[in-house]
Amino acid sequence: MKKKVVLGMSGGVDSSVAAYLLKKQGYDVIGVTMQIWQSDEEAEIRKGGCCSLSAVDDARRVADKLDIPFYVMNFKEAFKRDVIDYFIDEYMEGRTPNPCIACNKFIKFDAFLKKAQAIGADYVATGHYAKIENNGDRYLIKRAEDDTKDQTYALYNLTQYQLAHTLMPCGEYRKSKIREIAKEIGLNVHNKKDSQEICFVYDNNHGKYIKSQVGDKVKEGNFVDKEGNILGRHKGIVYYTIGQRKGLGIALGKPMFVIDIIPWRNEVVLGNEENIFNTKLIAKDINFIPFDVLEEPLEIEAKIRYSAKPCKAVIYPMEKDMVKVVFEEKQRAITKGQSIVFYNKDYMVGGGIIDKIVSY
């Protein structure tokens, strides 16, 4: 019997071609769009992107073209709880979360996998640009063939069980080839733009979105310097992130940067650019891919955000699920709440959430 694969289809070119590639490889493919938008009204606001009704239509048309079944599965409650509420709570605590990583952890490779297995699937699949390999002892995550589109940074939370039941066929191709394949087989999404923004923040203004959800819990407060001197007023800590210079709404005669956010005092700390460079941090909620537990210091390369260049560092084991990271060179704007991800050449070692910046 053919192995059954439930493929998450966003209506974009990557997941669309993934469906074609999997079918060509002999899998029994079922296309599914995950309903994570909270209301049809919200989905209608968006004319494109992965959380719009037009995206569902695009995915359905691709499924019809490829002659595979297509369904919409409801994940909106789980998405609200594990992604949106988490996103809001983190900003309210002065951190800067990555909702895509939370979505991968709790929705795409947990709730979605469980639903897929409940209908008899052997695997779930996505259009992510990453490679999954089995070396005989462990499943490993390897950088995609197209380094400019590599998405391994957002996948560090996957467990060995999830990796064993996940397929990512796009990882073997360059993006240009994926678009070429889509055009060759007659998919209208072959030139569809990639979605860049946070899917539930329609105008890319996260502060405005959070304010709309929590109302007067977002309060004005003080901008202060490192010594605690008041410099002016801010409109609410959710509007700011470490390293930010533009959009502060305050003129001090020289460039000033957000160097810290203190939620219990509702303060945003401003300083010079040199104050946002550090070499040490502590990360929590660590997950490793090639092994379960870090037992001794390990030299790796690390990225402190999706777009960052990997830099040499050493990770030191601490208490359970925590590590200390010491970079060889100073890093700009290490940000609490963001993820740090570790690599050994082309293979991902693991990652976690930045919890503290160590300045000594």
C-alpha positions, 0 to 999 in steps of 0.5 A, spaced: 500 500 500 502 507 498 504 511 504 499 516 506 501 523 507 497 529 509 500 535 506 499 542 509 497 547 504 498 554 504 496 556 497 503 558 496 508 555 491 512 551 496 507 547 499 503 546 492 510 543 489 511 539 495 504 536 493 506 534 486 513 532 488 510 527 493 505 524 489 510 523 483 514 519 489 509 515 490 505 517 496 498 517 497 497 525 498 491 529 502 492 536 501 489 540 508 489 547 509 489 549 517 484 554 519 488 558 524 484 565 522 479 567 528 473 569 523 472 569 516 471 577 517 479 577 519 480 572 513 477 577 508 481 583 510 487 579 507 487 579 500 493 574 500 498 571 505 497 564 508 491 566 513 486 568 507 480 565 504 483 567 497 489 562 500 484 556 501 481 557 494 489 557 491 490 551 495 483 548 493 485 549 485 492 546 486 489 540 489 484 539 483 489 540 478 494 535 481 487 530 483 488 530 490 483 530 496 483 537 499 480 539 506 480 545 511 481 543 518 480 547 524 485 549 528 483 556 530 482 554 538 489 551 538 492 557 534 489 562 539 491 559 545 498 557 543 500 562 538 496 568 539 496 569 546 503 567 547 505 572 542 501 577 546 503 575 553 510 575 551 510 582 548 506 584 555 512 581 559 517 585 555 520 580 550 520 579 543 517 572 541 517 569 534 510 566 533 512 562 527 516 558 531 511 557 536 506 555 530 511 550 528 512 547 535 504 547 537 500 547 531 504 544 524 508 538 528 504 537 534 496 538 533 496 537 525 501 531 526 496 528 531 490 529 527 493 526 520 495 520 524 488 520 527 485 519 519 491 514 518 496 518 515 503 515 516 506 522 515 505 530 515 509 534 510 510 541 509 513 546 504 519 548 508 526 549 505 530 544 510 532 536 509 531 531 514 536 525 514 536 519 518 543 516 520 541 510 523 541 512 530 537 519 530 533 523 525 537 530 523 535 536 520 540 539 515 540 546 511 536 546 505 539 546 498 537 553 497 541 557 503 537 563 501 531 560 503 533 555 508 528 555 514 531 550 519 532 556 524 524 555 525 524 547 526 529 546 532 523 544 536 522 538 532 522 531 536 525 525 534 518 522 533 516 528 529 522 528 525 520 520 523 513 522 521 515 528 517 517 530 510 519 536 507 521 535 499 522 542 497 529 542 501 532 538 496 531 544 491 532 551 490 527 556 490 527 558 483 527 550 481 520 550 485 517 556 481 520 553 475 516 546 476 510 550 478 510 553 471 511 547 467 505 543 471 501 549 470 500 551 477 497 559 477 501 560 483 508 559 480 509 566 481 505 568 487 509 572 492 512 569 498 508 571 505 513 575 509 509 578 515 506 575 521 500 572 519 495 574 524 498 581 524 495 584 518 498 591 517 505 588 520 504 593 526 504 588 532 503 594 537 497 596 534 494 589 534 496 587 541 493 594 543 486 592 539 486 585 543 488 587 550 486 595 550 488 599 556 492 593 559 497 597 554 499 603 558 504 609 557 510 609 561 517 612 561 523 612 557 529 612 561 537 612 561 541 606 564 541 610 570 534 611 571 533 618 569 527 620 565 528 622 558 520 622 556 514 618 555 513 612 551 506 609 548 506 602 551 512 597 552 509 592 546 511 597 541 518 596 542 524 591 541 531 591 543 535 595 538 530 599 535 532 606 533 526 608 529 519 610 531 521 611 538 517 618 538 522 622 542 528 626 540 534 627 544 539 630 539 543 624 538 541 617 535 538 612 541 536 605 541 532 601 546 537 597 550 532 594 555 525 593 557 523 593 564 515 590 564 514 591 572 516 598 572 513 599 565 520 602 562 523 602 556 531 603 557 535 607 552 542 608 550 547 608 545 548 603 540 554 600 543 550 598 549 546 593 544 552 589 543 553 583 547 557 576 547 553 572 552 546 569 553 542 564 557 537 560 553 531 556 556 527 551 553 532 547 549 531 542 544 537 538 541 537 534 535 543 529 534 543 528 542 538 528 548 542 532 553 548 536 552 553 534 557 560 538 556 561 545 552 560 544 545 563 549 539 558 551 534 555 556 530 549 560 532 544 565 530 540 569 534 534 571 529 532 568 523 536 573 518 542 573 522 549 570 520 551 564 524 557 566 528 562 562 532 560 560 539 560 555 545 554 552 549 555 550 556 550 546 559 546 549 565 540 546 569 535 542 565 533 545 558 538 551 559 545 553 556 549 559 557 552 561 550 558 565 549 560 568 542 566 569 539 564 576 537 559 581 540 552 580 537 548 586 535 541 586 539 540 580 543 533 580 544 529 576 550 524 572 547 527 570 540 530 564 539 537 562 538 539 556 534 545 552 533 549 549 527 555 544 526 556 546 519 550 544 515 547 540 520 542 543 526 544 542 533 538 545 536 536 551 539 532 555 545 529 561 547 533 567 549 532 568 556 537 573 559 543 577 556 549 577 560 553 583 560 559 581 565 
